[in-house]
Amino acid sequence: MSELICTSPMCIQGKASVDTMNRTFNILLGNSLFNRARFETSVTAIGQAFEDAYAFYSPYIPFNPACCGIKDLGAQADRVTAEMLSSVGAAPIGPGPGSATGFNLEQLMPLAYLAVGAVILSNVTPFLRKR
């Protein structure tokens, strides 16, 4: 699910996941059980998409819309990393940074309703006391 607010940590998390995927791929090339052909296309495609979307200044732009896409690439990289590790019999490392849940505006809606209700109530109460 795409997040409603794209934030700088999303760029950082996506980059960390893509870096981990590339590092894992390069390390596993030395493993005789690793099927390079099965994963090379995915690793290359995700890496190229990341290079196209990410710039060194991306995390420094507040609410950068590109960060949502970068985080999605990070989630894909986490899945590929898990598949690569399981293909050689390694224990899964768990969800990576790109798979972490981000900030979702829907989580704050109950607080917004409460705040609006409190403001309305505080403005109505003085009128009720005057009667």
C-alpha positions in Angstrom: 0.0 0.0 0.0 1.3 3.4 -0.9 1.6 5.8 1.9 -0.3 9.1 2.0 2.7 11.2 3.1 6.1 10.6 1.5 8.9 11.3 4.0 12.7 11.4 4.0 13.0 8.2 6.1 11.2 6.4 3.3 14.1 7.3 1.0 16.6 6.1 3.5 14.8 2.8 4.2 14.4 2.1 0.5 18.1 2.8 -0.2 19.1 0.5 2.7 17.0 -2.3 1.3 18.3 -2.0 -2.3 21.9 -1.8 -0.9 21.3 -5.0 1.1 19.8 -6.8 -1.9 22.8 -5.9 -4.1 25.3 -6.9 -1.4 23.5 -10.2 -0.8 23.5 -10.9 -4.5 27.2 -10.2 -4.8 28.0 -12.4 -1.8 25.9 -15.3 -3.0 27.6 -15.3 -6.4 30.4 -17.3 -4.6 27.9 -19.9 -3.4 27.6 -23.0 -5.6 24.0 -23.5 -4.6 23.0 -20.0 -5.8 21.2 -19.8 -9.2 22.5 -16.5 -10.6 20.2 -16.6 -13.7 17.1 -16.8 -11.5 17.7 -13.6 -9.7 20.0 -11.5 -11.9 17.1 -10.0 -13.9 15.2 -8.9 -10.8 18.3 -7.5 -9.1 19.3 -5.6 -12.2 15.7 -4.2 -12.8 15.2 -3.1 -9.2 18.7 -1.6 -9.1 18.1 0.3 -12.4 14.7 1.6 -11.3 16.3 2.7 -8.0 19.2 4.5 -9.8 16.6 6.3 -12.0 14.5 7.4 -9.0 17.1 8.2 -6.4 19.4 11.2 -6.2 21.8 12.0 -3.4 19.6 14.9 -2.3 16.3 12.9 -2.3 16.3 12.3 1.5 16.9 16.0 2.1 13.7 17.2 0.4 10.8 17.4 2.8 7.8 15.3 1.7 9.5 14.3 -1.5 7.0 12.3 -3.6 9.9 10.2 -5.0 10.5 8.8 -1.6 7.2 6.8 -1.8 8.4 5.1 -5.0 11.9 4.5 -3.5 10.3 2.8 -0.5 8.2 0.6 -2.8 11.4 -0.4 -4.6 13.0 -1.2 -1.2 10.0 -3.5 -0.3 10.6 -5.3 -3.6 14.3 -5.5 -2.9 13.5 -7.0 0.6 11.4 -9.8 -1.1 14.1 -10.6 -3.6 16.7 -10.7 -0.8 14.5 -13.1 1.2 14.1 -15.3 -1.9 17.8 -15.3 -2.6 18.6 -16.3 0.9 16.0 -19.1 1.1 17.2 -20.4 -2.3 20.5 -21.3 -0.7 19.0 -22.6 2.5 19.9 -19.6 4.6 17.6 -18.5 7.4 15.4 -15.5 6.5 16.6 -12.3 8.1 13.1 -10.9 8.6 11.6 -7.8 6.9 14.1 -5.2 5.8 13.9 -1.5 6.1 12.0 -1.1 2.9 9.2 -3.3 4.2 8.7 -1.2 7.4 5.4 0.5 7.7 5.5 4.2 7.1 3.5 7.1 8.4 -0.2 6.8 7.4 -2.5 9.7 7.8 -5.4 7.5 8.5 -3.9 6.6 11.9 -4.3 10.3 13.0 -7.9 10.7 11.9 -9.5 9.7 15.3 -7.2 12.3 17.0 -8.3 14.9 14.4 -11.9 14.2 15.1 -11.3 14.5 18.8 -9.5 17.8 18.4 -12.3 19.2 16.2 -14.9 18.1 18.7 -13.0 19.7 21.6 -12.7 23.0 19.6 -16.4 23.0 18.8 -17.3 22.1 22.4 -15.1 24.9 23.8 -16.7 27.4 21.6 -20.3 26.3 22.4 -19.9 26.1 26.2 -19.7 29.9 26.8 -22.9 30.4 24.9 -24.7 27.8 27.0 -23.5 29.4 30.3 -24.9 32.9 29.4 -28.5 31.6 29.5 
